[in-house]
């Protein structure tokens, strides 16, 4: 039995295990540091400290001590420089850097390498690895989910957990396997505790998934869930109304791609009665593939 004021040093092994199990059940399944941090105190101290001179050169010229928060230059090496980190860049600056970098990727391998080295998204710090894609880059159909969960984060492959297993069964129902599709996520790093990515995190990652879609060049895009639909297709309606309707995805400067949204398999795990809607969407997708 724990008493108020107990610290972990007062606990025996069994109590520690129970505490960890409780944390895990509450969704706290990630240790960021051995010691707690008072982020409010850190932020207050940073606000009163004199502004440090920027550590990186800017596109406009060499580093300027009087111009804080200049966007980093894109000259080689383009990423993973000491000055480019999520804490130092605003979301807008990081998104702009991501846009410029993504454009330079001539292949999926290039893109993966750029993303591995990109430090502009804070999620990368807590994720254990990049979760880039699975399936066949030559596939006619590309599926895009929201963000990796714990299983995906451990394996570095999208949709391998329970939702992924259901997705495999859904695809199987219309005769498709992983080698017939290409699968990625809007956000390729796991948000801690599987929380929803913030709009800023999504904005920073958006140029990468857009470039990924361009490089794959699918004939059909399937958005899995509301977040993917709203981000990629700009649909404002809720997923329950907008699912199953054909629309188009417009890549930058490329040919439009037929697109459709369906319910996310994780939602179906919680709401099995909604599977009947997805069955209709799957038949639409099969028809669309001819
Ligand atoms: N949910 C997603 O949106 N993507 C994954 O890869 C796994 C679960």
Boltz pocket constraint, residues with backbone or C-beta under 6 A from the ligand:
constraints:
  - pocket:
      binder: B
      contacts: [[A, 145], [A, 146], [A, 147], [A, 148], [A, 149], [A, 152], [A, 157], [A, 158], [A, 159], [A, 160], [A, 161], [A, 163], [A, 164], [A, 184], [A, 185], [A, 224], [A, 266]]
      max_distance: 6.0
